[in-house]
Amino acid sequence: MFTQVRSRVRTAALALSAVVALALGAHAATGAVAAPAPAKRGPTSVAYVEVNNNSMLNVGKYTLANGGGNVFDVAVIFAANINYDSGAKAAYLSFNENVQRVLDDAATEIRPLQEKGIKVVLSVLGNHQGAGFANFPSQQEASVFAKQLSDTVTKYGLDGIDFDDEYAEYGNNGTGQPNDSSFVNLVTALRLNMPDKIISLYNIGPAASRLSYGGVDISTTFDYAWNPYYGSWQVPGIALPKSKLSPAAVEIGRTSQSTAADLARRTVSEGYGVYLTYNLDGADRSADVSAFTRELYGSEADFTP
């Protein structure tokens, strides 16, 4: 019997050692042991944050009163830019001082969200300089920019890239007009570079209507696509399953609570899998957020400052 007791103690000790080793391994990889988020059933909720004015950490301040799960599943850093170097005649990825600060402070601005199970994605936007996703003149140039994107994801430990084809002002600085191959080449190269990361589409601009070229259709390359018009319902015209589409789009604090609730109710009733929100700030927006969480998840939203 004494031998059996010692055997059980040794087995328990080995099991405890294995748990500790796993925890230490997680700590070495991320800097902290990530606790899995409580399970949540319902659509994926997305929050864009204007980092010129607000902290990414706001996304992690909302949980469901019933069960404690994260309200938001994806946080989008808004936004990096695609700029144009007139001397080199090339597009390049650019960060304003606020985006750069968020990336440089990833340990305090990004990792806390990821440790809660929230994915963090970088949105890329035109910047009035003529460079855009839709006017790369060659496959090689599109691939060069794709590598800048994927290198950024790797360097800062991000979960993906979001494309927003606005404000490019195609033709400025002697740049070309949109062509049919550019965005296909760009997204194809980016997916090859980061097969397991998120690529999402803010469904607007010339790029969004040029998803097929030379027998290659990139529609199914995207993880998500969403309606870009806040306070409205519009199904993105892209060949993705409903589970990856957000026809609903709301601006928190500006879209009325009744409209947010109606759009959430329709999201569930029509079987769509994503709900898009924009401009989450640092105020207590639990009333606005609860307007859609009640419909999406059957729960109020709690805010923790």
N, C-alpha and C positions, 0 to 999 in steps of 0.2 A: 504493500500500500504506500509505503514511504517513497518507493521508486516511482510509483504512478504520480504522486504529488509533484515530485521533482520534475518528472517529464512534462506535466501540465504547466508548471511554472516556466520551464525552458521554452515550451511552445508559445506561451503568452509573451515571453520576452522577445522571442524572434519576431512575432507578429508586430509588437510595439516598435521594434527596431525598423521593420520594413516601413511602417507608417511614418516614423520620424525621417527616414531616408527620403521617402517620397516628398514630404513636406519641405525638407532642406533642398531637394532638387528643384521644387517649384520656386522656392525663395531665391535660389541662385539664378534662375532664368528670368524672373520678373522683378526681383527686389522685394517682393512681399508674397505671402501665401494667399492666393486668390480663393475666396470662398465662393462656391457656385451660387448663382442667383436663385432664389426660390422659384419654383416652376410657375409659369404663367401660361394660360391658354387663351388664344385669340390672335388677332393680327399683329404684325411687327409694327411698332411705333417708332417714327423717325423724328429727330429734332435737329434742325439747322440752328447754329448759334453764330450770330454776328460778332466775331471776336474783336472787332474794332471797339466794341462797346461792352461786351459781356464775357463772362468766364465760362469755359467749357464745363466746369464743375457743376454748373446749374443743372445740367442734365441728370446728374446722379442724385439730386435732392428730392426726387419724386418717387414715391413707392405706392403700391396699391394697399389700401386699408385692409382689404381681405386677402391675407396671405403674405403681404410684404414684398411681393415681386417688384422689380423695376418697372416703372411706367414706360420708360423709353429703352429701346433695344439698340438703336443706332444713333450716334451723335455725329453730326457733320460740322467740321471746321469750315466756316465760311469767311473768306475764301482766298486761296492762292490765285495767281494770275498766269495766263499765257501772254508773255510780252514778246516784243520784236526788236532784234538787234539790227539796225539799218546797215551798219558797217559789215557785219558778217552775213547779212541777209538771211537770218535764221530766227526761228522762234525759240524761246527758252522759258523755263519755269521760274517764276518770281514770287517772293513773299514780301508783303509789306511788314513793317516793324511789329505789328500786332500778331500776325500769323507766325512770324519768325519767333516771337517771344513764346507763343504757345508750344511750338515745336522744340525750342531750346529747353523749355521747362516741362518737357514730357513727363518727367518723374512726378510732378505735382499737378499738371493740367490734364494729362492723358491717362497715365497708369491707374490713378484711382478709379476712373470709369471702367477701364478694362478689367480691373480686379473685381468689379461688381458684375461683370459679364456683359457690359455694354461695349459694342464695337465702335471704334472711332475712325472716321473716314475723312479724307481731305477733299473738299470741293475745289475745282479749278474753273476759273471764269475768265472771259475775255477782258481786255483792258484798253480798248479804244485805239490800239496801235496797229490794227490790220492783221495781226496774227490770230488764228483761230484753229479749232480742231478740223475744220472743213476745207482748209486751203493749203495743206502741205502739198508741194508740187511733185514729190516723189515718195516711194516707199521707204527709201533710206532716211529721209528727213523725218518722216512720221515715226520711224523706229528709234531715231535719236531722241526725240521728245518722249516717246514711251519709256525709254530707259531712264530719263530724268525723273519721270513719275515713279517708276518702280524702285529706283534707287532711294527716293525720298521716303517711300513706304518702309523700305528696309532700314534706312538710317534712323528713323524716328519711331520705329515700332508701331506703325499704323496698321489699320485693318483694311484699307482700300482707298479707291479714288472715285470721286463723283464728277461727272462731266456736266457743265452748265454753259451751253453755247450762246451766251449773251454778251453784248458790248464789245464784240471783236472789231466791229466797223471794218469789215473786209474791204480791201482796196487802199486803206490808208498806208502811207509810207511805201507806196509802190507795190504792195502785196497783191496777190491774186484773189480772184473771186472763188467762192466755194466750188469744189469739183467733186465728182462722184466717188473717187477712190480714197480720198484723204482720210476720212474718219474710219472707214473699213480697215485701212492699213494700220492706223493708230491703235484701234481697239484690239485688232488681231495681235499686234506686237505686244501690247500691254498684257493681254491674257497669257501669252507665252511666257512673259517675264514673271508673272505672279498668278499661277494657276489656282491658288487656293485663297486668294484675297477677293474682297468685294469690288465689283465695278458697277456703278449705278449711273442712271441717266435721268437728268432733269430734262424732261421731254419738251425741249424748245430749241429754236434756231435751226440754221441750215444743216448742221450735223445730224440732228434728230430725224431729218427726212431723207438721209442718205446712209442707209444701213445695209445696202446690198450693192456689190460691184464684182464683176468678173466671175460670177458664180459663187461668190462668198457672201453669205448673209450673217451679220454679226448680232442679229436680234437676240438669239438665245445665249450669247456671250454674257449678257448683263445679268446681274443678280437681282436688280430691282430697276423699275422705271416708275416715275411719278408725274402727276399733273402739276404744272408750274403756276397755276392761277389760283391764288389763295381765295378762300371763301366760295369755291366752286366745285363742281363734279365734272370730271372729264376723263374718260378712259384713255390712257396712253395708246397711241396707234402703233403698237409694237407686238410682235408675235411671242409673247411670254404668257405663261399660265397666270390665272387670276391671283395665285398665291404670291406672285412677285410684283404685282401692280398696285399702285395707289391712285385711284381716280379722285379721291378726296384730298384736299389741301387746305390747311387753315393757318392763319397767322395768329399766334397766341396774343391775346390782348386787343386784337383788332377785329378778327372774325367773331361775330356774336356767339354767345354760348349756345343759343338755340340752333344756329346754323352748324356749329361744330358737332352738336349732338345729332342733328339730322344726317350729316355726312357720315358720322360714325355708325349710326343705325343702318344706313344704306350699305356701308362697307360690309357689315356683317350679313345683312339680309341677302345681298347679291353675291356673297362668297368671295370677296377680295381679301388679300392677305397682308396689305400694308396700309398704314395711315400716316400721312405726312404732315408735319408741323414746322413752322418757321418762326425765327426770332424769339427764341426762349431767352428771357432776360433774368435778372437776379431777384426780381420781386416775387412775392408769394402769389403764384398764379394757380393755386390749387383749385379755385372755383372754375377757372377756364379749363384746366386740365381735367377736372372731374366731369365736366360736361361731356367729354368724349370717352373717358375711361368707364363711366357707368354703362355706356352702350357697347363698348368694345370688350370689357372684361367683367362687367357686373360689379364694379367696385368704385368707391370714391378714391381720390388721390390724396395722399398725405404729403406735406411739404416739410422738409427738415432743413432749417437755415444752415 
